[in-house]
Amino acid sequence: MSIEINNESTIPVDETLLQRLVTFALDELHVHQDAELSIILVDEAAMEQLHVQWMDEPGPTDVLSFPMDELRPGTEDAITPAGLLGDIVLCPQVAIEQADTAGHSPIEEMLMLTTHGLLHLLGFDHAEPEEEREMFGLQRDILVGFSLTERRR
C-alpha cells in the first residue's frame, strides 16, 4: 500500500503509528495492496480554510476526507480493486482539544480521527441513524483490533 503522510502542522505526530493503523484497517476491509492514500496534518488556519471551502462551515474541524476513485470495502473473496482512495486531512490542534475533553490521549484521538476519515474515503457516512451505527461500530472494531495487534508488537 502506498500511504503518504505529510505533517504540515507544528505538532509532532507519530506518523509510523498512523501508517500501521491505516495498513491494519485496509487489510481488515479487504482493500487491494496497491491502493493509495495520503494523510495530511495541518494547522488550524489551514483546516479552517478547507472547512469553509468544502463544507461551507466556519472554524477548523478535526478531520476532512476527500475521496478519489470511490473505492468500497471488499470481502475475503473479492478484494477491492487497486486505486486511489484519496486524502485524509487532520488537524492535530483540534484533536488535542477533543482528546482533553474526552479524557484520553491526543494520539488516541488522532487514531480515531484517522479511522473515521478512512471510513469516509470508503463510502461510509453517519447522516442517518442506521449509517451512524454501522460506521461507528466498524470504527470501534478497527480501533480495538488495532490496539490488540499493537499490544502484541
Backbone hydrogen bonds in HBPLUS format (Angstrom, degrees):
<---DONOR---> <-ACCEPTOR-->    atom                        ^
c    i                          cat <-CA-CA->   ^        H-A-AA   ^      H-
h    n   atom  resd res      DA  || num        DHA   H-A  angle D-A-AA Bond
n    s   type  num  typ     dist DA aas  dist angle  dist       angle   num
A0002-SER N   A0035-ALA O   3.14 MM  33  6.43 168.1  2.16 157.1 160.1     1
A0037-LEU N   A0002-SER O   2.92 MM  35  6.39 154.0  1.99 166.7 173.6     2
A0004-GLU N   A0037-LEU O   3.01 MM  33  6.45 160.0  2.05 153.8 157.3     3
A0039-ILE N   A0004-GLU O   2.73 MM  35  6.19 155.8  1.79 161.2 169.1     4
A0006-ASN N   A0039-ILE O   2.88 MM  33  6.33 158.8  1.93 162.5 169.7     5
A0041-LEU N   A0006-ASN O   2.94 MM  35  6.29 163.7  1.97 148.5 152.4     6
A0008-GLU N   A0041-LEU O   2.73 MM  33  5.52 142.4  1.86 149.8 156.9     7
A0015-GLU N   A0013-VAL O   2.86 MM   2  5.67 111.2  2.34 116.5  99.7     8
A0018-LEU N   A0014-ASP O   3.27 MM   4  6.68 157.1  2.33 147.3 153.4     9
A0019-GLN N   A0015-GLU O   2.93 MM   4  6.17 155.5  1.99 147.0 154.0    10
A0020-ARG N   A0016-THR O   2.93 MM   4  6.14 155.8  1.99 143.0 149.2    11
A0021-LEU N   A0017-LEU O   2.95 MM   4  6.18 157.8  2.00 149.4 155.4    12
A0022-VAL N   A0018-LEU O   3.00 MM   4  6.25 167.6  2.02 153.4 155.6    13
A0023-THR N   A0019-GLN O   2.96 MM   4  6.12 163.0  1.99 150.5 155.5    14
A0024-PHE N   A0020-ARG O   2.91 MM   4  6.05 160.9  1.94 147.8 153.3    15
A0025-ALA N   A0021-LEU O   2.83 MM   4  6.08 168.3  1.84 158.3 161.2    16
A0026-LEU N   A0022-VAL O   2.88 MM   4  6.00 166.5  1.90 153.3 156.8    17
A0027-ASP N   A0023-THR O   3.03 MM   4  6.17 152.8  2.11 144.4 151.8    18
A0028-GLU N   A0024-PHE O   2.93 MM   4  6.21 159.6  1.97 152.3 158.3    19
A0029-LEU N   A0025-ALA O   2.91 MM   4  6.12 142.3  2.05 145.1 155.8    20
A0031-VAL N   A0026-LEU O   2.95 MM   5  5.24 170.9  1.96 156.5 157.3    21
A0030-HIS N   A0027-ASP O   3.13 MM   3  5.08 162.5  2.17 104.8 108.7    22
A0074-GLY N   A0029-LEU O   2.91 MM  45  6.09 148.3  2.01 160.7 162.8    23
A0080-THR N   A0030-HIS O   2.91 MM  50  6.30 170.0  1.92 160.3 162.0    24
A0032-HIS N   A0080-THR O   3.23 MM  48  5.28 132.1  2.47 119.6 131.5    25
A0035-ALA N   A0032-HIS O   3.09 MM   3  5.56 159.6  2.14 120.6 120.8    26
A0036-GLU N   A0083-GLY O   2.89 MM  47  6.30 148.6  1.99 155.8 163.3    27
A0085-LEU N   A0036-GLU O   2.71 MM  49  5.73 149.5  1.80 156.8 165.8    28
A0038-SER N   A0086-GLY O   3.03 MM  48  6.49 157.3  2.09 154.2 160.5    29
A0088-ILE N   A0038-SER O   2.84 MM  50  6.27 153.7  1.91 153.2 162.1    30
A0040-ILE N   A0088-ILE O   2.82 MM  48  6.25 161.5  1.85 162.0 168.3    31
A0090-LEU N   A0040-ILE O   2.81 MM  50  6.20 158.8  1.86 155.5 162.9    32
A0042-VAL N   A0090-LEU O   2.87 MM  48  6.26 161.9  1.90 168.3 173.4    33
A0047-MET N   A0043-ASP O   3.02 MM   4  6.25 161.2  2.05 155.1 161.2    34
A0048-GLU N   A0044-GLU O   2.83 MM   4  5.95 156.0  1.88 147.6 154.4    35
A0049-GLN N   A0045-ALA O   3.06 MM   4  6.28 157.4  2.11 144.9 150.7    36
A0050-LEU N   A0046-ALA O   3.07 MM   4  6.38 158.9  2.11 148.1 153.1    37
A0051-HIS N   A0047-MET O   2.81 MM   4  5.98 157.4  1.86 150.7 157.8    38
A0052-VAL N   A0048-GLU O   2.92 MM   4  6.12 159.3  1.97 153.3 157.4    39
A0053-GLN N   A0049-GLN O   2.96 MM   4  6.07 166.3  1.98 147.8 152.3    40
A0054-TRP N   A0050-LEU O   2.86 MM   4  5.86 169.3  1.87 154.2 156.4    41
A0055-MET N   A0051-HIS O   2.94 MM   4  5.27 145.0  2.06 127.8 138.4    42
A0057-GLU N   A0051-HIS O   3.44 MM   6  5.88 174.2  2.45 120.6 122.2    43
A0056-ASP N   A0052-VAL O   2.99 MM   4  4.29 133.0  2.22 112.5 119.7    44
A0091-CYS N   A0062-ASP O   3.03 MM  29  5.25 148.4  2.13 150.7 148.6    45
A0064-LEU N   A0089-VAL O   2.91 MM  25  5.16 151.6  1.99 144.8 153.4    46
A0089-VAL N   A0064-LEU O   2.83 MM  25  5.16 172.2  1.83 158.5 160.8    47
A0066-PHE N   A0087-ASP O   2.80 MM  21  5.05 161.2  1.84 156.3 158.8    48
A0087-ASP N   A0066-PHE O   3.02 MM  21  5.05 155.3  2.09 128.9 133.5    49
A0068-MET N   A0085-LEU O   2.94 MM  17  5.51 149.4  2.03 128.6 128.7    50
A0069-ASP N   A0084-LEU O   2.97 MM  15  5.52 162.9  2.00 179.4 173.8    51
A0075-THR N   A0078-ALA O   2.88 MM   3  4.95 159.3  1.93 120.0 127.0    52
A0078-ALA N   A0075-THR O   3.19 MM   3  4.95 132.6  2.43  91.8 104.6    53
A0095-ALA N   A0091-CYS O   3.03 MM   4  6.31 161.0  2.07 153.7 159.8    54
A0096-ILE N   A0092-PRO O   2.82 MM   4  6.05 152.1  1.90 152.1 158.6    55
A0097-GLU N   A0093-GLN O   3.19 MM   4  6.49 159.7  2.24 145.6 150.1    56
A0098-GLN N   A0094-VAL O   2.94 MM   4  6.21 163.4  1.97 154.4 159.1    57
A0099-ALA N   A0095-ALA O   2.83 MM   4  5.96 153.8  1.90 148.1 155.6    58
A0100-ASP N   A0096-ILE O   3.06 MM   4  6.24 157.0  2.11 146.4 151.9    59
A0101-THR N   A0097-GLU O   3.11 MM   4  6.39 158.8  2.16 147.5 152.9    60
A0102-ALA N   A0098-GLN O   2.87 MM   4  6.04 154.0  1.93 147.8 155.4    61
A0103-GLY N   A0099-ALA O   2.81 MM   4  5.87 124.0  2.13 141.3 155.2    62
A0104-HIS N   A0099-ALA O   3.06 MM   5  5.24 156.6  2.12 143.0 146.4    63
A0109-GLU N   A0105-SER O   3.17 MM   4  6.54 154.4  2.23 148.4 155.4    64
A0110-MET N   A0106-PRO O   2.89 MM   4  6.18 154.8  1.95 149.3 156.6    65
A0111-LEU N   A0107-ILE O   2.87 MM   4  6.08 153.4  1.94 147.7 154.3    66
A0112-MET N   A0108-GLU O   2.98 MM   4  6.20 158.7  2.02 145.7 151.5    67
A0113-LEU N   A0109-GLU O   2.86 MM   4  6.09 162.5  1.89 152.4 157.2    68
A0114-THR N   A0110-MET O   2.89 MM   4  5.99 152.0  1.97 142.7 150.5    69
A0115-THR N   A0111-LEU O   3.00 MM   4  6.19 162.0  2.04 147.8 152.3    70
A0116-HIS N   A0112-MET O   2.89 MM   4  6.09 159.8  1.93 148.4 154.7    71
A0117-GLY N   A0113-LEU O   2.83 MM   4  6.01 163.0  1.86 147.4 151.9    72
A0118-LEU N   A0114-THR O   2.89 MM   4  6.08 155.2  1.95 147.5 154.7    73
A0119-LEU N   A0115-THR O   2.95 MM   4  6.21 158.7  2.00 152.2 157.2    74
A0120-HIS N   A0116-HIS O   3.09 MM   4  6.44 151.4  2.18 146.5 154.3    75
A0121-LEU N   A0117-GLY O   3.04 MM   4  6.39 150.3  2.13 144.2 152.3    76
A0122-LEU N   A0118-LEU O   3.10 MM   4  6.44 136.6  2.30 141.6 153.4    77
A0122-LEU N   A0119-LEU O   3.10 MM   3  5.00 127.5  2.39  92.2 106.1    78
A0124-PHE N   A0119-LEU O   2.96 MM   5  5.41 158.2  2.01 152.9 145.7    79
A0123-GLY N   A0120-HIS O   3.03 MM   3  5.15 158.8  2.07 112.4 112.8    80
A0132-GLU N   A0128-GLU O   2.84 MM   4  6.07 159.1  1.88 161.0 168.2    81
A0133-ARG N   A0129-PRO O   2.97 MM   4  6.22 159.4  2.01 149.0 153.5    82
A0134-GLU N   A0130-GLU O   3.08 MM   4  6.32 163.5  2.11 147.3 151.6    83
A0135-MET N   A0131-GLU O   2.84 MM   4  6.02 174.3  1.84 158.3 160.0    84
A0136-PHE N   A0132-GLU O   2.88 MM   4  5.83 168.2  1.89 152.6 156.3    85
A0137-GLY N   A0133-ARG O   2.95 MM   4  5.76 145.9  2.07 136.9 146.4    86
A0138-LEU N   A0134-GLU O   3.00 MM   4  6.13 160.8  2.04 148.4 153.3    87
A0139-GLN N   A0135-MET O   2.84 MM   4  6.04 156.3  1.90 148.3 156.0    88
A0140-ARG N   A0136-PHE O   2.96 MM   4  6.06 158.8  2.01 139.1 144.3    89
A0141-ASP N   A0137-GLY O   2.95 MM   4  6.19 161.5  1.98 147.2 152.5    90
A0142-ILE N   A0138-LEU O   2.93 MM   4  6.13 160.8  1.96 153.1 157.4    91
A0143-LEU N   A0139-GLN O   3.04 MM   4  6.26 165.9  2.06 150.9 154.8    92
A0144-VAL N   A0140-ARG O   2.88 MM   4  6.07 161.6  1.92 157.0 161.9    93
A0145-GLY N   A0141-ASP O   2.94 MM   4  6.01 166.1  1.96 147.6 152.1    94
A0146-PHE N   A0142-ILE O   2.82 MM   4  5.98 158.4  1.87 150.7 157.2    95
A0147-SER N   A0143-LEU O   2.91 MM   4  6.02 159.6  1.95 143.0 149.0    96
A0148-LEU N   A0144-VAL O   2.99 MM   4  6.26 158.8  2.04 151.6 156.7    97
A0149-THR N   A0145-GLY O   3.01 MM   4  6.23 155.0  2.07 144.9 152.1    98
A0150-GLU N   A0146-PHE O   2.81 MM   4  6.07 158.2  1.86 156.1 162.2    99
A0151-ARG N   A0147-SER O   3.00 MM   4  6.25 148.2  2.11 145.1 153.2   100
A0152-ARG N   A0149-THR O   3.18 MM   3  5.32 132.4  2.42  98.1 110.3   101
A0153-ARG N   A0150-GLU O   3.12 MM   3  5.18 149.2  2.22 100.5 109.8   102
